[in-house]
């Protein structure tokens, strides 16, 4: 059975529904993973009153509209982020189908090959979206296991993107080296972290999918787009502040340290600084810690969907 045996309306409809459903699950990942909670147990519950969410109250997008943006149990307002992520899932699934799968030679493309290409590309896009939202809210990326899994899948599916396995291994190494190298130099010059270790790992993951050129694109395109967004926010009168969750966590840790005997506080503070790159970070203005992960993730999505065109344009510009 080939791709041409199925009507386009069917493929597109299945892709959108599939994307919406996984977008709904992505909300669970974004909320629970930074809090160290399981993504499979317990079943979905209201974050305000913890009452279980019934299946008919958890239909992607539709439930949000019918409930008018409020939970069915306690009538608390539901963050627009939830429906946004669900829609992003649907749009990305359709984009992967339209841009990566349908352009294949349909009369000779087996459903098995098309399915492998779609599922791996869509899984990577979900990984990038989850990383972006978690970083925006907590200034951390997904756990090491998730990043390792994404890198292994990237290396293992290199042929689907017309790359050699060695290219992706080198790409992962280059991405890691770029991030950790920048941070090392920054520490030497400024005495503090300037490039989060999580961002270095994310660059390595992007490199494992798109080779060393992809790692370079992730760094420079991410930095460029991040700078543009930062400038626009400032020009429009907005402020750049660290996320509330980060501020609250810092305050809680400081409160715990204050409870220690005076002779133990200095050692506890020093230990915390070694473990947490944001321990002494100010909370506002030009010195506020910025979430760079979302912009690396954006560059990764751009490479995934528009890869060859963007990569060739970037390399041509870099070599000009």
Buried (B, 14 or more C-beta within 10 A) or exposed (E): EBBBEBEEEEBBEEBBEBBBBBBBBBBBBBBBBBEEEEEEEEEBEBBEEEEEBEEEBBBBBEBBEEEEBEBBBEEEEBEEBBBBBBBBBBBBBBBBBBBBBBEBEBEEBEBEBBEEBBBBBBBBBBBBBBBBBBBBBBBBBBBEEBBBBBBEBBBEBBEBBEBEEEBBBBBBBBBBBBBBEBBEEBEEEEEEBBBBBBBBBBBBBBBBBBBBBBBBBBBBBBBEBBEEBBEEEEEEEEEBBBBEBBBEBBEEBEEEBEEEEEEEEEEBBEEBBEEBBBBEBEBEEEEEBBBBBBBBBBBBBBBBBEBEEBBEEBEEEEEE
